[in-house]
Amino acid sequence: IILRNLRQSHVLVAVDTTPMKVRDRVALREELFGREMVILRGPKAYRVSTEGVISQLGGIRVGDDAFVIPKDKAEDALNELKKRGLRYFTREVFISQEEIRRIKAKSPFNMYG
């Protein structure tokens, strides 16, 4: 119980995608955050989800182009953004596990919470 309420160091990252075309933005979001598809087979529908780079590193999406990631994994995430030549802004934040759970539950962006 105590560990859930301890605030740990995370990094809030906002990515600037304004110079990109809409098609490229959508592709970037799918690579970073994953995607969800609905497959129809006869009368049944199946939901298939794929994780993105940020989801695999333990980050959570908090906006269209923003995410929070643990500080020890932040360098890997920023390297992915650098490879794509994107401009980004970072800020260190302290968040507890309980707050992360609440963010995941309330955010329409998180498929893997």
N, C-alpha and C positions, 0 to 999 in steps of 0.2 A: 504494500500500500504506500509506503514511504517513497519508493522508487518511482511510482507513477506520478507523484506530485513534485518531484525534484525537477527543476528546470535545467535542461541540457543545451549546450551550444549547437545551434543550427545556422544555416545560411539561407537567407531569402534572396532569390535570384529573379530579376525581371529582365526579360529578353526583348530587345528592340527589333521588331519585325516589320516596321513601317515601310522600309524600302523594297520589301519583297512583294511579288505578285501573290494574289489570293491562293492560287493553286499551289505555289511553293510553301506558303504558310501552313496550309492544311497538311501537306506532305511532311513538313517539319514537325508539326504537332503530333502526327501519327508516329514518327520515329522517336520523338522524345517521350511522349506520354502514353503511347499505345493506342489501340482502337478497339472498337466493339462492333461486331457485325451480327445481323440476324439472318439466319439461313432458313428458308422455308422448304420443307420436304413433305409434300402432300399436305395433310391437315395440321402437321406439327411444325412448330417454330423452335429453332435452336439458337441460343445466344453464344457466340464465340468471341472471346476476348484475347487480345495479345498485349503483352506488356511492352512498354517502351524502355528506353535507356534510363530515364529518370526513375521510373517505377522499379526497375531492377536494382538500382542503387539505393533504394529505400526512401526516395523522395516522394512528396505529395504535391499534387497540383493545386494551386489556390486561385488561379485565374487563367485567362486565355493564354497568356505568355509569361506566367509567373509560377514559381514552385519553391518549396522549402525542402532542404536536404540536410542530413546530418553533416556536421563540419568535417568529420574525417573522410567523407565521401565527396565533398564539394569539389576537390581538385579534379577528380575524374569527370564530374559533370561539366565543369568549366572547360576542360580539355575538349569535350564533345562539341561545345558551342564554338570554341576557337577553331576546330577543324572545319566547321561550316562557315567560318568568317562572320559570325554574328556579333553584334554589340550587345553587351549585357551590363547590368548594374547589380551589385551585391551589397548585402547588409547583414551583419551578424545579429541574430535574435536568440533569445533564450526561451524555450518552449518545453513544457512538461509532456509526458506521454498522454496524460488525460486531455490536454489541450489539442494534441495531434488527433486523438480519437474524435474529439468534437468537430475539428476541421474536416476530417474525412467524412463524418456523418452528414454534415450540413452542406458540403460542397457538391454541386452537380457535376463537377469535373472528374471526380474520383470514381473510377470503375473498380478499382482493386482494393477497396477499403474494407 
